Structures are given as structure tokens and as C-alpha cells.
Amino acid sequence: MTHNTSDDRPVVTRFAPSPTGHLHVGGARTALFCWAYAKRHSGQFILRIEDTDQARSSQESARGIMDDLAWLGITWDQGPTCILPDGSTCGGGDRGPYFQAQRLDIYNTYLQQLIAQGKAYPAFETPQELETQRKSAIAAKRNYRYDRAALDLPQHQLDQWLAEGREHVIRLKMPDEAITVHDAVRGVVTVQPEEMDDFIIRKRDGFPTYHFAVVVDDALMGVTHVLRGEEHLNNTPKHIALIRALGFDEPAYAHMSLTFNPDGSKMSKRDKDKAARTAAKAAGLAASPVAEIDDATFSAWLKDKKAQLEPDQLRALAVSLGIALPEVDVDDFRRAGYLPEVLCNFISLLGWSPGGNVEKFDMGFLADRFDFDRLIKTPSRFDRGKLLAFNLDALQAMSDDEFVRRVREHCERYHGDFIAHFDDASFDLFARSNHARSKTLEDPVASCRFFVVPDDEIEYERGKPVRKALVNGEPNGFAHLEAIAPLLEALPRWTVDAIEGVLSEYADAHADGKLGKTAQPLRVAVTGGVVSPAIGETLAILGQVSVLRRIRRLLALRETFTAG
């Protein structure tokens, strides 16, 4: 659906997340499409924080969501002010506040207007009473609808209860007419009056419900197009009823298809807990293996499949269990070393296509071409293998200098021990030596943690590849190490070229010119295993002192490898 240019109103879209955790990747897709549609039509994109759920909302989560969006490059024209990665700012505007919890006076004004007009009313039933009514409806095999008992209260009773401050909700009095939604993706959806009841628009705690706040905010902020997930389609008739009751202009609607895991399950934040819980049960754990989680919390979490640990607790548990958690939030993908431009490219293909078999493009391309007519109705599948392939291609297309810069930024945020361990030249060599081997920015760290482990704490693998490198052949790997150590110790200049020169000369003289026969024992000695960057680069990065210490340590353990 292309914007009607005869409409004098400029396009205004909005993204309105609840600050109850990091930004879900599905929410990021919604924000990206809202941003792109506004950019295509030279409009405005608003960020609004829906924090009326006081029990679950937090300022920390709001900041995290803004940080996630800024990292992705999804900036907003109006909304909370945020400092971007380049030091500039986005946000501001004259239609705030942009946090719903700061807009209660606005909501109350419109609530009182509806009550005064007889379009809304207070209802005093307790949650327990309503639950009893629901159970009775179920037992009678009929759909539950609120019976409007509150409308039958005598005026003196109503006045008395209000005066004494009795807890109550406010309900919208639904019109006795069908409501039709004209959706750019779903088409025409009509809901009959018997399918709707007088829903709550203000809760017992005095805060508006999502339905009421979103309608008021969209109207007052001039939102012309509402683009959101399919799960909100059932809410839209309620919103249209509210819009008409309040006399607001109705925005255009487009409800996107859902995004599923490859197995067809819903892509949920609980996927991470499910993966960790399955691994913990397989390991037979009855008590918490990490300090971040006390035993009582761990035991309760283990028994309740709906329970969720805090992100830091989950990460600590995953490390202890030796598992990788599925990425679900934007922060998960950032920690895993994906590039923001790749993630945006990938999620834009979930439920939308630019046509022409084009798959790889940047944000500018998306903003030039995005429209509702290429949104699809069928659910999309989040193929992490395809995302990883996109990321690999992007990393391999980078210059070495750009790769080093990106790895440094990643380590500055998540791996301060690498930044502290290396000087600039060593870090540069560390990153460059891993460029060709990396699918993500996390790969250099994950595969090269041996660089920052103290020399006397290197753990040696005991599998067949290591034994082959150390004890097979004549002379074997240990003998080569004994012979090479003095040559390395005598090197006056510790550079990649000097190291590779000594190793090549030795291999020519003592290993039939086969560098692998000497390189692999060295690799085991300094890394603990048989995989690392090129041996000359690995030794140069470690430094002469550490290399010699590690060789001597492995030689001292020779009998533990050769016994039996």
C-alpha cells in the first residue's frame, strides 16, 4: 500500500516497545520496517516507550532497547533522546513525553471525557468475581462476555464507592455494531458485536491499559500508519472502537506475519531457558553450578518450564554447561559477533522481499524500496545458518583494517581481558591473523582464548590429534620441541618473519621439509590444542617469554602423554 499523496498529512510511523528486557529480534524487524516506510515517504519515525506495566517495566530495559536500536542504525526522529555510537544524538520532539508513565494526566483527561459522554464506565468487580464468571461461562459452554452489571448500579451507590476510593477499572462501552479492519496485508477483517465485550481501558492501579494508551498516543503524536505484528490484529477492532469513541482519525494498518524457529515453534525469549534447562537436566544437576544463581532459584527454575532466569544468570549457566544459547534478542546477536548491517539485511527478508531475487542490500536500499505490497501473509522462518552465511560473506569482504576495527570494538564491549592483554600492535596482529577464519566477530576470541590464559594454566587436550602431534613419529613431537626451543630462545628479533624463518630451516633439516611436523607440536605447546592462526603469527602474538614457558611446561608433562 503506497501512501496516498493526496492526503496532506505527512507519513508518521512509530515503534512502541515495552521495556521489560532487551529488544526481541522480531521487535527489531517491526522497528526497521516502520523506519523504512517513514524514510521512503520523507516522513517521521517515532520511538515511544510503553511502560505502563509498572511491575515489569524498568529504565534499564528502556535504555537497553534504545541502545539496541542505535546499534542497528535504526534512529528515530522523535522520542527519548539517545546518544548514538558516533557521538551524535537522535530523538527529541514536541509531542512528548515519550514515556507513557509520564502521560497519565493526558490519559485521565480522555478517560473522563469518555465517562462524561456515557461511552465508558467504572466497574467494581474483583478479579476473583470475574474469574468465577469466566468459569461459569466455560462450564455452560459459552463465550465469556462481561455482563455490564456495573451499568445497573444505582447512582448513589456508584457515587459512594467512588468517594470512598473503592478499587475499580474503567471499561469502554462497545457499540452494538460490527467493526471492520481494512488491513494492508490481511485484507478486510470484520468482527461482529457479539464477538466483543466492554474491555478494560484503565486498570485497578490507575494506569491505562495498552489498548487505551496506544490509541491516545498514536492520535496525539500524529501517527498515520500502524505497522505491527500479526498477533495484534485481534486488538485492532478494539482500537478502532476507541478511536471512534474519542473522535480521532483512524490510521492505516498493516499487520506483519509472525517469525518462527526453523522447527515451526514461536521464536520466544523462553527458547534460551529451554535450551539451558534441557542441558542442565541432561547433566543431572540438582544444585546450581554457578555463583550467579542460588540453589533455591535454580531448583525452582529447573521444575518450572515457564520460569526465566536473568540474562547474566543464563549466560553464566551456559558457560558452565558448555552450551551455546539460541540468539533471540538483538543483544544476543551483538554478543555473538554479528554485524548490525547484516542483521538488518537478514531480518528485513523475514516477511518482505524487494523482488528480483535480490537478497543482499543496505539500509538505504531498504528505505528506497520498502512498501506494504510486498509483505507476505505466511509466517517466515528464522534460518540462523543463512544469517551466519550472510555474516561470513560480509566479514570476508572487509578490508583487514576494517576487520581489526570491528573486532576491537567488539572486544572493548564484551572482552576487556583481550584489550588489557595486548598492546596495539599485538592486537592488530591477533585480529588480522583471524580474519580469514572468522564467521563472526566473536570467533577470534572464542578460538583464541589461550592468548590471555596464564602460561601455567594452559589446559592440554588429550584426544587423538594431540597425541599424534606429540608422540607419533621418530623423532616425535616432544623431541622436535626440545630441539626448537633453544633456536627460538636465541632469536634476537621476535617477528613473524624471523620465527617462520627458523621453523622452516629446522623443518628442512630435521623433518623432510614438512613444517607441520614441527608446527603442530609447537601449536599444542602454546595453545593446548591443534587449531590456531598460522604458527608464526601465533608465536609472535604470544611473545617470546610466554612461548618458551609454555614449551617447557609441556615438556615437563611428557610422561603423562607417553605413559601406556
GUPALUM-845898 format. One record per residue (C-alpha): x, y, z. Coordinates in pm, whole numbers, plus 50000, padded with zeros to 5 digits. Each point is the difference from the previous one (the first is absolute). Last residue first. Layout:
<pts>
XYZ/...
</pts>
This chain:
<pts>
550864534252827/501855030850123/500955023549714/497615028650070/500365002150379/503744993649959/500475031349794/498585023750262/503295018650054/500255004349623/496605016950005/501175025150262/503255006549815/498135008249679/497605022650190/502785019850165/501825004049668/496925013549826/499155023150289/503445016549999/500175003749622/496675017149954/496524986049960/499245020249686/503224989449828/499404963550087/496505000349852/501105019749693/502754975149920/497684970550067/497235011949769/496835005950204/499034972850246/498774964150008/501914969850136/499385003850370/501465013250327/500925033549845/503775003950049/501154964150021/497364986149766/500955025449731/503674991850045/499304963049957/497995008849687/502615023049846/502824974650010/498504972049796/497855025449815/503085016949853/500784969849782/503435007349849/501144964350062/499575005850374/503525006650132/501905022949761/497175014749794/497755001850306/502725018650197/500515025249722/496255005449971/499605004750376/502855025450017/498645020249706/496404998950131/501165015250328/502065027349831/497185008849760/497365001250274/502225021750219/501904994450323/503405014949912/503154986350171/498894963749964/502054978750239/496994988150203/498334988249682/503014978849908/500304987050357/496324988749996/500204983149658/502004969250106/497974991850309/496785006649809/501064976849717/500694972250251/496565005250156/498384998149659/501524966449913/503364992549838/498914975349886/496265000849949/497045002350235/500235013950354/499155037149985/497985008049689/498244966249997/499215003150371/498425034049934/497914987449708/498874968950198/498505018650295/501635011950319/499525037749971/502495019850200/498895026150254/502075031850013/500125012550357/503775004750043/500275024449712/497135021650127/496994999449763/499745031249780/501254985049673/498354966450072/496665017149944/500674997349629/497074981049850/497245018350188/501705033849976/500674998549626/496524985149942/498075027650181/500175024049708/498154973849795/500794976049714/503735002150062/502894979649858/501165024749732/500135028350252/501654981350285/503625010349937/498845035649944/498375001650345/503024986850192/502415021149792/498105031950083/499734989650364/503774994850011/500695034149848/497595018050231/501254983850319/498214968550101/498784987150338/497745028750102/498014999249676/499714962250016/498875001250365/497435026649912/498014974749805/496415011549950/499895036949908/503665007449928/500244965749838/497285007949748/501465034249923/503434984249946/498524973249774/498315027049791/503185020649964/502094969449910/497464990049736/500055035149854/503794999449971/500014965249848/497625011749729/496524985650017/498544976049741/500824970450225/498015015450281/496955006349782/500044965049852/500314984350344/497115020850133/497704989649715/500994963650056/499235003750372/496575014449916/499364970649768/500904975350272/497835019050249/496924993949784/497165019150164/496944986449825/497325023149859/496284997150062/497705003549697/498265033049929/502735016749793/501075036449998/500755011349644/497025023749976/500885016750330/502915020349865/503785000150034/501935010549693/502115031050069/500264993750376/501184964449937/502685010949754/501235026250247/500124974050277/502354977749800/499434971349761/500464962649961/497064978749893/498955011149651/498114973049811/498295027549795/497605008250280/500575022450305/498624972850226/498145002150330/498974975150270/503424994050147/502255015549734/500395031950208/501354977650277/503034990849788/500995034749883/499595014150351/502144971850144/502655005649733/500155037550068/500304993550373/502924975949955/499734967450191/502504993150276/498064977350236/499685028850248/498225020649735/497754970949909/499024994950363/499505037750045/497464999649717/498034974450199/499424964049889/503404983649958/499904963250094/502214992050299/503374983949936/500924971650234/502964991550223/497854994250308/501975025050210/500045025049714/496244995649955/499415005350373/501965032749997/498085012049694/496664990850156/500815018150324/501065031449813/496774999549798/497784995850310/498394965850035/496584991849861/497284977550138/497474985449755/501474964950007/499754999350379/501974972150169/503525011549909/499125036050080/498884990650352/503194980250061/502225027749863/498305026850209/500394978950314/503604991249917/501155035849953/500845011949649/502955023149919/502424977650189/499794972849736/499394962250009/496545003550155/498784968550169/498204969049870/501984996549678/499594967149814/501955011849696/497024992849777/497875020850238/502375029549971/500154996749620/496205000049966/499725029550239/502605019949806/498244994549666/496565007550147/501295031350174/501335013049670/496814991449812/498055019550265/500815032049810/497684986649732/500154991349632/496734981249964/500454963949900/500084990149632/503174979050019/502015027449826/498985024550273/497035021849919/499455036049889/496425012649992/498395017249704/499705037649996/496875020050080/499525031649792/497595026750119/499165035049873/499235025150274/496485009550114/499485036750078/498865006450358/496485006250129/500574983850338/497294973849956/501104994149641/503614994350101/498914977550286/497954977849769/502914999449754/502324989150279/497714971850103/499724988749636/503855000849987/500674977250295/499404968049803/502625011749746/502635004650273/501474964949963/500605008049632/502905022550092/500035037649954/499785028149745/497735028750102/499925027849741/498885036150055/501405006950346/499335036550090/501514999050349/496655008150162/498214972649808/502624973050048/500285008950369/496284998050066/499634966749819/503094984750160/498975010950348/496524985149977/500934965949867/503114996050217/497895004550310/499995033050182/501555002450346/497855006250306/501054968450182/496594984149934/500625001849626/498705025349750/498694990849654/498344967150093/497974982849729/496255002949956/499444968349798/500694988949645/498944969949793/496305008550033/500695033149822/501234982849680/503645002849893/500875007349638/503464995049846/500685014349653/503494993449862/502664983350206/503005019649868/498775035949951/497304995550264/496535014749972/498514991450338/496214997950025/498035004750318/496484985850033/497485019450204/498595001850351/502575025150117/502394989650276/499745017550334/503685003850089/500844987550348/501595017950296/501424979250282/499215002050368/501465002250347/497755017350252/501155035550063/497375009350259/498565026449768/499894975849705/498124974350204/497515026050125/499395015249657/499314965949846/497644990550282/498155033249968/499754995449622/498414965550033/502184973049841/498534985149682/502895011149778/502424980550219/498214967749908/501195004349642/499994962049952/503674996649901/500154974549723/501094963750036/499444977249706/497574971550068/500454964150102/498005003250322/503034988750200/502125025049809/497565027950079/499974990350367/503815000150005/500055035049854/497505012650259/502104985650284/503095016949854/498155033249993/499134996750367/503594991550092/501345029849802/497685022450204/496955015849841/499895038050029/499325012849647/500395036649905/498435011949672/500835009049641/498065015249709/497515018850219/501335033749878/501295009350346/501714966150026/501695004649661/501235035050089/501224987950340/502144974049826/501305026249758/501225022350281/501344970250191/502164989849705/501635034349977/500595001850376/501604965349985/502565009849734/503274994850191/499414962550032/499574999649622/503605010049935/500265022349691/499005031850183/499585011349736/498645016449686/502615027549959/502984979549885/503144984650146/501644970049845/503434994949853/503485009250118/503495000649853/502964982750165/500624974949720/498444971650202/496795020350049/499075020150310/496284996850066/497225025350061/496644983750065/497685002549702/499715017749667/502084995849685/501124964850083/503164981149911/500154963949884/503764995849947/500044965350155/502165012950285/497535028550059/497124975350021/501794978050254/501085030250208/496425012750005/498804965750113/502674998550272/499105034650127/496364989650030/501074967850173/502015019450258/497105024050055/497864970550103/496614985349916/498674967550146/497915010050303/499295035049867/498274987749686/499395035549872/503465000649842/499145003149631/503125018249877/499425020349683/502375002049705/498665021149714/500904998349628/499175030949795/499325003249629/502005003649681/497824972549845/502774974449967/501415010250338/496684994150178/499614965849840/503604990650088/499705010150365/496744980650046/501594970149824/503095001450223/497965004250319/497884969749913/503124979649919/501605010650329/496884988350181/500484965749845/503655000750112/498815004750357/501305032250157/501514994650343/497754997150301/496665012550134/500055034749846/496794996749794/500665009749640/498215027549805/501235003849644/498385028449811/499095011449652/499205034949873/499355006549631/499295036649928/496345010550021/498725017849691/498494968149860/500065002949621/503354981850006/498264968050104/502794979250149/500674968349806/498384968050117/
</pts>
